[in-house]
Amino acid sequence: MKTIEQIVEKIRQPDARDIFGTVTSDLLSFLPFAQAREFLKPEITDEVWASGGYPHPLTEENVIGEIKRYMPFAWEKANDCRGLSAGRSLQHMQTWLWLLDADEAAAGLDNYSHYGKPQLRAICEELGINWAALDDGRWRNDESSYGVAPLAAAVLVWPAHLAGRGLYSVSPAAVTR
């Protein structure tokens, strides 16, 4: 897992690709108020921060839970050919994988096709999520084509501590947004 200090440092490094603030927002949610304060609006107090449910516990189980809860929404955007939303979904995944020290897997999400479906499939397979139950079976690169049958998962490099983590698997019906 990344540390609080590493999270603060990453937030301090501007990333031109984070045009919607997705990465920053995801990272901030794991910071205690004392560390998050410099990135928040002045009117956000410790009490307001805590009332919003922050910080999220910075544990492997919780971060993997974030991925699993978000996965149906990510597939919905990919299935519906929602380019910006599908790209933002992969930014969430990159951030959460980075938090898990899966830097190489996170970097493997930079270049994607088919609205990120090969990458989502790879993450699902690694974490024991039934991706086929979330997929509409039409893999397209634009909304006007009929698409092709599902392709192989993207090749993502997983650190040893995460490899084969199907033990966290849950049925798609049990996953909520």
CYANA upper distance limits for C-alpha pairs under 8 A (distance plus 0.5 A):
  1 MET  CA     58 LEU  CA      8.42
  1 MET  CA     59 THR  CA      7.79
  1 MET  CA     60 GLU  CA      7.27
  1 MET  CA     99 LEU  CA      6.18
  1 MET  CA    100 LEU  CA      5.21
  1 MET  CA    101 ASP  CA      5.88
  2 LYS  CA      6 GLN  CA      6.54
  2 LYS  CA      7 ILE  CA      7.34
  2 LYS  CA     98 TRP  CA      8.08
  2 LYS  CA     99 LEU  CA      5.64
  2 LYS  CA    100 LEU  CA      7.03
  2 LYS  CA    101 ASP  CA      6.69
  3 THR  CA      7 ILE  CA      6.82
  4 ILE  CA      8 VAL  CA      6.78
  4 ILE  CA     31 LEU  CA      7.07
  4 ILE  CA     35 GLN  CA      8.47
  5 GLU  CA      9 GLU  CA      6.70
  6 GLN  CA     10 LYS  CA      6.66
  7 ILE  CA     11 ILE  CA      6.79
  7 ILE  CA     27 LEU  CA      6.90
  7 ILE  CA     28 LEU  CA      8.49
  7 ILE  CA     31 LEU  CA      8.34
  8 VAL  CA     12 ARG  CA      6.80
  8 VAL  CA     35 GLN  CA      7.69
  8 VAL  CA     36 ALA  CA      8.38
  9 GLU  CA     13 GLN  CA      7.02
 11 ILE  CA     24 THR  CA      6.37
 11 ILE  CA     27 LEU  CA      7.77
 11 ILE  CA     28 LEU  CA      8.46
 18 ASP  CA     22 THR  CA      6.69
 18 ASP  CA     23 VAL  CA      6.76
 18 ASP  CA     24 THR  CA      8.20
 21 GLY  CA     25 SER  CA      6.42
 22 THR  CA     26 ASP  CA      6.64
 22 THR  CA     88 ARG  CA      7.46
 22 THR  CA     91 GLN  CA      7.27
 22 THR  CA     92 HIS  CA      7.11
 23 VAL  CA     27 LEU  CA      6.62
 23 VAL  CA     91 GLN  CA      7.04
 23 VAL  CA     92 HIS  CA      7.01
 23 VAL  CA     95 THR  CA      6.44
 24 THR  CA     28 LEU  CA      6.47
 25 SER  CA     29 SER  CA      6.83
 26 ASP  CA     30 PHE  CA      7.88
 26 ASP  CA     92 HIS  CA      7.55
 26 ASP  CA     95 THR  CA      7.50
 26 ASP  CA     96 TRP  CA      8.38
 27 LEU  CA     31 LEU  CA      7.65
 27 LEU  CA     95 THR  CA      7.80
 28 LEU  CA     36 ALA  CA      6.67
 28 LEU  CA     55 PRO  CA      8.44
 29 SER  CA     54 TYR  CA      6.42
 29 SER  CA     55 PRO  CA      5.87
 29 SER  CA     56 HIS  CA      6.37
 30 PHE  CA     54 TYR  CA      7.43
 30 PHE  CA     55 PRO  CA      5.25
 30 PHE  CA     56 HIS  CA      5.29
 30 PHE  CA     57 PRO  CA      6.94
 30 PHE  CA     58 LEU  CA      6.46
 31 LEU  CA     35 GLN  CA      6.53
 31 LEU  CA     36 ALA  CA      6.05
 31 LEU  CA     54 TYR  CA      8.02
 31 LEU  CA     55 PRO  CA      5.86
 31 LEU  CA     56 HIS  CA      8.02
 32 PRO  CA     36 ALA  CA      6.62
 32 PRO  CA     54 TYR  CA      7.68
 32 PRO  CA     55 PRO  CA      5.84
 33 PHE  CA     37 ARG  CA      6.10
 33 PHE  CA     46 ASP  CA      6.38
 33 PHE  CA     49 TRP  CA      7.15
 33 PHE  CA     54 TYR  CA      8.42
 33 PHE  CA     55 PRO  CA      7.90
 36 ALA  CA     40 LEU  CA      7.01
 37 ARG  CA     41 LYS  CA      8.42
 37 ARG  CA     44 ILE  CA      8.39
 40 LEU  CA     44 ILE  CA      6.98
 44 ILE  CA     48 VAL  CA      6.32
 44 ILE  CA     49 TRP  CA      7.01
 45 THR  CA     49 TRP  CA      6.60
 46 ASP  CA     50 ALA  CA      6.63
 47 GLU  CA     51 SER  CA      6.51
 48 VAL  CA     52 GLY  CA      6.85
 49 TRP  CA     53 GLY  CA      7.49
 49 TRP  CA     54 TYR  CA      6.19
 49 TRP  CA     55 PRO  CA      8.20
 50 ALA  CA     54 TYR  CA      5.56
 50 ALA  CA     55 PRO  CA      7.59
 56 HIS  CA     62 ASN  CA      8.38
 57 PRO  CA     62 ASN  CA      6.98
 58 LEU  CA     62 ASN  CA      7.29
 58 LEU  CA     63 VAL  CA      7.56
 59 THR  CA     63 VAL  CA      6.74
 60 GLU  CA     64 ILE  CA      6.58
 60 GLU  CA    100 LEU  CA      6.87
 61 GLU  CA     65 GLY  CA      6.55
 62 ASN  CA     66 GLU  CA      6.76
 63 VAL  CA     67 ILE  CA      6.99
 63 VAL  CA     96 TRP  CA      6.71
 63 VAL  CA     99 LEU  CA      8.06
 63 VAL  CA    100 LEU  CA      7.78
 64 ILE  CA     68 LYS  CA      6.75
 64 ILE  CA     96 TRP  CA      8.16
 64 ILE  CA    127 LEU  CA      8.48
 64 ILE  CA    168 TYR  CA      8.47
 65 GLY  CA     69 ARG  CA      6.51
 66 GLU  CA     70 TYR  CA      6.61
 66 GLU  CA     96 TRP  CA      8.24
 67 ILE  CA     71 MET  CA      6.45
 67 ILE  CA     93 MET  CA      7.14
 67 ILE  CA     96 TRP  CA      7.51
 68 LYS  CA     72 PRO  CA      8.31
 68 LYS  CA    129 ILE  CA      8.01
 68 LYS  CA    175 VAL  CA      7.11
 69 ARG  CA    175 VAL  CA      5.89
 69 ARG  CA    176 THR  CA      5.80
 69 ARG  CA    177 ARG  CA      5.66
 70 TYR  CA     74 ALA  CA      6.82
 70 TYR  CA    176 THR  CA      8.07
 70 TYR  CA    177 ARG  CA      6.15
 71 MET  CA     75 TRP  CA      6.70
 71 MET  CA    120 LEU  CA      8.36
 72 PRO  CA     76 GLU  CA      6.62
 72 PRO  CA    134 LEU  CA      6.72
 72 PRO  CA    172 PRO  CA      8.03
 72 PRO  CA    175 VAL  CA      7.98
 72 PRO  CA    176 THR  CA      8.21
 72 PRO  CA    177 ARG  CA      7.78
 73 PHE  CA     77 LYS  CA      6.86
 73 PHE  CA    177 ARG  CA      7.35
 74 ALA  CA     78 ALA  CA      6.80
 74 ALA  CA     85 SER  CA      8.50
 74 ALA  CA     86 ALA  CA      6.88
 74 ALA  CA     89 SER  CA      5.87
 74 ALA  CA     90 LEU  CA      8.27
 74 ALA  CA    120 LEU  CA      8.40
 75 TRP  CA     79 ASN  CA      6.35
 75 TRP  CA    117 LYS  CA      7.91
 75 TRP  CA    120 LEU  CA      8.01
 75 TRP  CA    134 LEU  CA      6.57
 75 TRP  CA    135 ASP  CA      6.87
 76 GLU  CA     80 ASP  CA      6.59
 76 GLU  CA    134 LEU  CA      8.06
 76 GLU  CA    135 ASP  CA      8.42
 77 LYS  CA     81 CYS  CA      6.67
 77 LYS  CA     82 ARG  CA      5.71
 77 LYS  CA     83 GLY  CA      8.29
 77 LYS  CA     85 SER  CA      6.57
 77 LYS  CA     86 ALA  CA      5.76
 77 LYS  CA    115 TYR  CA      8.49
 78 ALA  CA     82 ARG  CA      6.66
 78 ALA  CA     83 GLY  CA      8.09
 78 ALA  CA     86 ALA  CA      5.87
 78 ALA  CA    114 HIS  CA      8.00
 78 ALA  CA    115 TYR  CA      5.43
 78 ALA  CA    116 GLY  CA      7.03
 78 ALA  CA    117 LYS  CA      6.99
 79 ASN  CA    115 TYR  CA      8.30
 79 ASN  CA    135 ASP  CA      7.17
 79 ASN  CA    136 ASP  CA      6.54
 79 ASN  CA    138 ARG  CA      7.88
 79 ASN  CA    139 TRP  CA      8.29
 80 ASP  CA    143 GLU  CA      8.33
 81 CYS  CA     86 ALA  CA      7.99
 81 CYS  CA    115 TYR  CA      6.82
 81 CYS  CA    140 ARG  CA      8.20
 81 CYS  CA    141 ASN  CA      8.42
 81 CYS  CA    142 ASP  CA      7.25
 81 CYS  CA    143 GLU  CA      6.15
 82 ARG  CA     86 ALA  CA      6.17
 82 ARG  CA    115 TYR  CA      8.01
 83 GLY  CA     87 GLY  CA      6.58
 83 GLY  CA    115 TYR  CA      6.88
 84 LEU  CA     88 ARG  CA      6.60
 85 SER  CA     89 SER  CA      6.60
 86 ALA  CA     90 LEU  CA      6.97
 86 ALA  CA    115 TYR  CA      6.27
 86 ALA  CA    116 GLY  CA      7.16
 87 GLY  CA     91 GLN  CA      6.91
 87 GLY  CA    115 TYR  CA      7.72
 87 GLY  CA    116 GLY  CA      7.81
 88 ARG  CA     92 HIS  CA      6.89
 89 SER  CA     93 MET  CA      6.88
 90 LEU  CA     94 GLN  CA      6.52
 90 LEU  CA    109 LEU  CA      7.18
 90 LEU  CA    116 GLY  CA      7.51
 90 LEU  CA    120 LEU  CA      8.43
 91 GLN  CA     95 THR  CA      6.66
 92 HIS  CA     96 TRP  CA      6.75
 93 MET  CA     97 LEU  CA      6.49
 93 MET  CA    106 ALA  CA      7.86
 94 GLN  CA     98 TRP  CA      6.51
 94 GLN  CA    105 ALA  CA      8.40
 94 GLN  CA    106 ALA  CA      5.01
 94 GLN  CA    107 ALA  CA      7.73
 94 GLN  CA    109 LEU  CA      7.19
 95 THR  CA     99 LEU  CA      6.77
 95 THR  CA    106 ALA  CA      7.80
 96 TRP  CA    100 LEU  CA      6.91
 97 LEU  CA    101 ASP  CA      7.00
 97 LEU  CA    102 ALA  CA      5.60
 97 LEU  CA    103 ASP  CA      7.15
 97 LEU  CA    105 ALA  CA      7.46
 97 LEU  CA    106 ALA  CA      5.98
 98 TRP  CA    102 ALA  CA      5.79
 98 TRP  CA    103 ASP  CA      5.52
 98 TRP  CA    106 ALA  CA      6.46
101 ASP  CA    159 PRO  CA      7.86
102 ALA  CA    106 ALA  CA      6.66
102 ALA  CA    157 VAL  CA      8.29
102 ALA  CA    158 TRP  CA      6.43
102 ALA  CA    159 PRO  CA      6.25
102 ALA  CA    162 LEU  CA      8.33
103 ASP  CA    107 ALA  CA      6.63
104 GLU  CA    108 GLY  CA      6.77
104 GLU  CA    156 LEU  CA      7.58
104 GLU  CA    157 VAL  CA      6.04
104 GLU  CA    158 TRP  CA      7.41
105 ALA  CA    109 LEU  CA      7.57
105 ALA  CA    156 LEU  CA      5.18
105 ALA  CA    157 VAL  CA      5.35
105 ALA  CA    158 TRP  CA      6.19
106 ALA  CA    110 ASP  CA      8.17
106 ALA  CA    156 LEU  CA      8.41
108 GLY  CA    119 GLN  CA      8.44
108 GLY  CA    155 VAL  CA      8.03
108 GLY  CA    156 LEU  CA      6.19
108 GLY  CA    157 VAL  CA      8.19
109 LEU  CA    116 GLY  CA      8.47
109 LEU  CA    119 GLN  CA      6.85
112 TYR  CA    116 GLY  CA      5.80
112 TYR  CA    118 PRO  CA      8.17
112 TYR  CA    119 GLN  CA      7.65
113 SER  CA    117 LYS  CA      7.77
113 SER  CA    118 PRO  CA      7.89
113 SER  CA    141 ASN  CA      6.90
114 HIS  CA    118 PRO  CA      7.76
114 HIS  CA    139 TRP  CA      6.13
114 HIS  CA    140 ARG  CA      5.52
114 HIS  CA    141 ASN  CA      5.09
114 HIS  CA    142 ASP  CA      8.27
115 TYR  CA    140 ARG  CA      7.90
115 TYR  CA    141 ASN  CA      7.09
116 GLY  CA    120 LEU  CA      6.60
117 LYS  CA    121 ARG  CA      6.40
117 LYS  CA    139 TRP  CA      7.83
117 LYS  CA    153 ALA  CA      8.41
118 PRO  CA    122 ALA  CA      6.75
118 PRO  CA    151 LEU  CA      7.22
118 PRO  CA    152 ALA  CA      6.97
118 PRO  CA    153 ALA  CA      4.99
118 PRO  CA    154 ALA  CA      5.29
119 GLN  CA    123 ILE  CA      6.85
119 GLN  CA    153 ALA  CA      6.80
119 GLN  CA    154 ALA  CA      5.56
119 GLN  CA    155 VAL  CA      8.40
119 GLN  CA    156 LEU  CA      8.38
120 LEU  CA    124 CYS  CA      6.57
120 LEU  CA    131 TRP  CA      8.28
120 LEU  CA    153 ALA  CA      8.34
121 ARG  CA    125 GLU  CA      6.53
121 ARG  CA    131 TRP  CA      6.36
121 ARG  CA    153 ALA  CA      5.81
121 ARG  CA    154 ALA  CA      7.81
122 ALA  CA    126 GLU  CA      6.66
122 ALA  CA    153 ALA  CA      5.31
122 ALA  CA    154 ALA  CA      6.09
122 ALA  CA    155 VAL  CA      7.48
122 ALA  CA    156 LEU  CA      7.43
123 ILE  CA    127 LEU  CA      6.67
124 CYS  CA    128 GLY  CA      6.28
124 CYS  CA    129 ILE  CA      5.06
124 CYS  CA    130 ASN  CA      7.09
124 CYS  CA    131 TRP  CA      6.25
125 GLU  CA    129 ILE  CA      6.55
125 GLU  CA    130 ASN  CA      7.81
125 GLU  CA    131 TRP  CA      7.77
125 GLU  CA    166 GLY  CA      8.13
126 GLU  CA    163 ALA  CA      7.30
126 GLU  CA    164 GLY  CA      6.10
126 GLU  CA    165 ARG  CA      6.55
126 GLU  CA    166 GLY  CA      6.82
127 LEU  CA    164 GLY  CA      7.52
127 LEU  CA    165 ARG  CA      5.68
127 LEU  CA    166 GLY  CA      5.24
127 LEU  CA    167 LEU  CA      7.98
127 LEU  CA    168 TYR  CA      6.86
127 LEU  CA    169 SER  CA      6.71
128 GLY  CA    165 ARG  CA      7.31
128 GLY  CA    166 GLY  CA      4.42
128 GLY  CA    167 LEU  CA      7.40
128 GLY  CA    168 TYR  CA      7.07
128 GLY  CA    169 SER  CA      4.94
128 GLY  CA    170 VAL  CA      7.81
129 ILE  CA    166 GLY  CA      8.10
129 ILE  CA    169 SER  CA      6.00
129 ILE  CA    170 VAL  CA      6.85
129 ILE  CA    171 SER  CA      7.43
129 ILE  CA    172 PRO  CA      7.68
130 ASN  CA    134 LEU  CA      7.72
130 ASN  CA    171 SER  CA      7.36
130 ASN  CA    172 PRO  CA      7.15
131 TRP  CA    135 ASP  CA      6.70
132 ALA  CA    136 ASP  CA      8.34
132 ALA  CA    137 GLY  CA      8.20
133 ALA  CA    172 PRO  CA      7.44
134 LEU  CA    172 PRO  CA      7.85
137 GLY  CA    148 VAL  CA      8.45
137 GLY  CA    149 ALA  CA      6.53
137 GLY  CA    150 PRO  CA      6.43
138 ARG  CA    146 TYR  CA      7.51
138 ARG  CA    147 GLY  CA      5.63
138 ARG  CA    148 VAL  CA      6.21
138 ARG  CA    149 ALA  CA      6.38
138 ARG  CA    150 PRO  CA      7.24
139 TRP  CA    147 GLY  CA      5.36
139 TRP  CA    148 VAL  CA      5.65
139 TRP  CA    149 ALA  CA      6.66
139 TRP  CA    150 PRO  CA      6.36
139 TRP  CA    151 LEU  CA      8.10
140 ARG  CA    145 SER  CA      6.86
140 ARG  CA    146 TYR  CA      7.34
140 ARG  CA    147 GLY  CA      4.73
140 ARG  CA    148 VAL  CA      7.04
141 ASN  CA    145 SER  CA      8.05
141 ASN  CA    147 GLY  CA      7.93
158 TRP  CA    162 LEU  CA      6.82
158 TRP  CA    163 ALA  CA      6.12
159 PRO  CA    163 ALA  CA      6.63
170 VAL  CA    174 ALA  CA      6.89
170 VAL  CA    175 VAL  CA      7.58
171 SER  CA    175 VAL  CA      7.29
